[in-house]
């Protein structure tokens, strides 16, 4: 019986095309916006308005950490976020197993850095021969297509 976090080699397909990657990213953006709205509401209910000063910085940190927990948890649990499930995508390491906590955290941090650099690491997928984002290329992770019954 295969280990629970191993993707069956016969279930693997080629890397997703760019359209599927970008569609998943758009969906992911909507999910993150929704998560941030709920988390910001909870923060404001607990601590009051946070439009300036230390509270504003704490709110921003709280939102960044909340989104990070969402991604790391999803990537560790099954290799898929809500958007990735919808688009039948999964992130795995070079051994086709789920990411370790350390790699998942590194992936989140590097993808955030990419966003701060005008999305450079995401745009990298356009020129990458395997359509990998720069953070996936650096961390030796990749996104695979998986049929719904195996995801």
Secondary structure as a PSIPRED ss2 file (coil, helix, strand):
# PSIPRED VFORMAT (PSIPRED V4.0)

   1 X C   1.000  0.000  0.000
   2 X C   1.000  0.000  0.000
   3 X C   1.000  0.000  0.000
   4 X C   1.000  0.000  0.000
   5 X C   1.000  0.000  0.000
   6 X E   0.000  0.000  1.000
   7 X C   1.000  0.000  0.000
   8 X C   1.000  0.000  0.000
   9 X H   0.000  1.000  0.000
  10 X H   0.000  1.000  0.000
  11 X H   0.000  1.000  0.000
  12 X C   1.000  0.000  0.000
  13 X C   1.000  0.000  0.000
  14 X C   1.000  0.000  0.000
  15 X C   1.000  0.000  0.000
  16 X C   1.000  0.000  0.000
  17 X C   1.000  0.000  0.000
  18 X H   0.000  1.000  0.000
  19 X H   0.000  1.000  0.000
  20 X H   0.000  1.000  0.000
  21 X H   0.000  1.000  0.000
  22 X H   0.000  1.000  0.000
  23 X H   0.000  1.000  0.000
  24 X H   0.000  1.000  0.000
  25 X H   0.000  1.000  0.000
  26 X H   0.000  1.000  0.000
  27 X H   0.000  1.000  0.000
  28 X H   0.000  1.000  0.000
  29 X H   0.000  1.000  0.000
  30 X H   0.000  1.000  0.000
  31 X H   0.000  1.000  0.000
  32 X H   0.000  1.000  0.000
  33 X H   0.000  1.000  0.000
  34 X H   0.000  1.000  0.000
  35 X H   0.000  1.000  0.000
  36 X H   0.000  1.000  0.000
  37 X H   0.000  1.000  0.000
  38 X H   0.000  1.000  0.000
  39 X H   0.000  1.000  0.000
  40 X H   0.000  1.000  0.000
  41 X H   0.000  1.000  0.000
  42 X H   0.000  1.000  0.000
  43 X H   0.000  1.000  0.000
  44 X H   0.000  1.000  0.000
  45 X H   0.000  1.000  0.000
  46 X H   0.000  1.000  0.000
  47 X H   0.000  1.000  0.000
  48 X C   1.000  0.000  0.000
  49 X C   1.000  0.000  0.000
  50 X C   1.000  0.000  0.000
  51 X C   1.000  0.000  0.000
  52 X C   1.000  0.000  0.000
  53 X H   0.000  1.000  0.000
  54 X H   0.000  1.000  0.000
  55 X H   0.000  1.000  0.000
  56 X H   0.000  1.000  0.000
  57 X H   0.000  1.000  0.000
  58 X H   0.000  1.000  0.000
  59 X H   0.000  1.000  0.000
  60 X H   0.000  1.000  0.000
  61 X H   0.000  1.000  0.000
  62 X H   0.000  1.000  0.000
  63 X H   0.000  1.000  0.000
  64 X H   0.000  1.000  0.000
  65 X H   0.000  1.000  0.000
  66 X H   0.000  1.000  0.000
  67 X H   0.000  1.000  0.000
  68 X H   0.000  1.000  0.000
  69 X H   0.000  1.000  0.000
  70 X H   0.000  1.000  0.000
  71 X H   0.000  1.000  0.000
  72 X H   0.000  1.000  0.000
  73 X H   0.000  1.000  0.000
  74 X H   0.000  1.000  0.000
  75 X H   0.000  1.000  0.000
  76 X H   0.000  1.000  0.000
  77 X H   0.000  1.000  0.000
  78 X C   1.000  0.000  0.000
  79 X C   1.000  0.000  0.000
  80 X C   1.000  0.000  0.000
  81 X C   1.000  0.000  0.000
  82 X H   0.000  1.000  0.000
  83 X H   0.000  1.000  0.000
  84 X H   0.000  1.000  0.000
  85 X H   0.000  1.000  0.000
  86 X H   0.000  1.000  0.000
  87 X C   1.000  0.000  0.000
  88 X C   1.000  0.000  0.000
  89 X E   0.000  0.000  1.000
  90 X E   0.000  0.000  1.000
  91 X E   0.000  0.000  1.000
  92 X E   0.000  0.000  1.000
  93 X E   0.000  0.000  1.000
  94 X C   1.000  0.000  0.000
  95 X C   1.000  0.000  0.000
  96 X C   1.000  0.000  0.000
  97 X E   0.000  0.000  1.000
  98 X C   1.000  0.000  0.000
  99 X C   1.000  0.000  0.000
 100 X C   1.000  0.000  0.000
 101 X H   0.000  1.000  0.000
 102 X H   0.000  1.000  0.000
 103 X H   0.000  1.000  0.000
 104 X H   0.000  1.000  0.000
 105 X H   0.000  1.000  0.000
 106 X H   0.000  1.000  0.000
 107 X H   0.000  1.000  0.000
 108 X H   0.000  1.000  0.000
 109 X H   0.000  1.000  0.000
 110 X H   0.000  1.000  0.000
 111 X H   0.000  1.000  0.000
 112 X H   0.000  1.000  0.000
 113 X H   0.000  1.000  0.000
 114 X H   0.000  1.000  0.000
 115 X H   0.000  1.000  0.000
 116 X H   0.000  1.000  0.000
 117 X C   1.000  0.000  0.000
 118 X C   1.000  0.000  0.000
 119 X C   1.000  0.000  0.000
 120 X H   0.000  1.000  0.000
 121 X H   0.000  1.000  0.000
 122 X H   0.000  1.000  0.000
 123 X H   0.000  1.000  0.000
 124 X H   0.000  1.000  0.000
 125 X H   0.000  1.000  0.000
 126 X H   0.000  1.000  0.000
 127 X H   0.000  1.000  0.000
 128 X C   1.000  0.000  0.000
 129 X C   1.000  0.000  0.000
 130 X C   1.000  0.000  0.000
 131 X C   1.000  0.000  0.000
 132 X C   1.000  0.000  0.000
 133 X C   1.000  0.000  0.000
 134 X H   0.000  1.000  0.000
 135 X H   0.000  1.000  0.000
 136 X H   0.000  1.000  0.000
 137 X H   0.000  1.000  0.000
 138 X H   0.000  1.000  0.000
 139 X H   0.000  1.000  0.000
 140 X C   1.000  0.000  0.000
 141 X E   0.000  0.000  1.000
 142 X E   0.000  0.000  1.000
 143 X E   0.000  0.000  1.000
 144 X E   0.000  0.000  1.000
 145 X E   0.000  0.000  1.000
 146 X C   1.000  0.000  0.000
 147 X C   1.000  0.000  0.000
 148 X C   1.000  0.000  0.000
 149 X C   1.000  0.000  0.000
 150 X C   1.000  0.000  0.000
 151 X C   1.000  0.000  0.000
